[in-house]
Amino acid sequence: MNELPKEYAMVHIYAATKAQEPIVIKGNTEGLCVLINALVSAIAFSDGTAEIFDGKAELHGISKK
């Protein structure tokens, strides 16, 4: 596997598969900053939505419900 450049944003979110199990978030500094900024944007807008793009420029939405 090729090493990604250090500045490449990387975040993995592992959802809980059963009750009382934690959600695990792993990422590098850049990826975690992107995630935090997206969450802050979602909170700031009245509809609770933020848009972020992955490394392939595919749109992913974050919404609070």
PyMOL commands that set and color helices and strands:
alter all, ss='L'
color gray80, all
select helices_A, chain A and resi 29-44
alter helices_A, ss='H'
color red, helices_A
select strands_A, chain A and resi 11-14+24-27+49-53+59-63
alter strands_A, ss='S'
color yellow, strands_A
deselect
rebuild
show_as cartoon
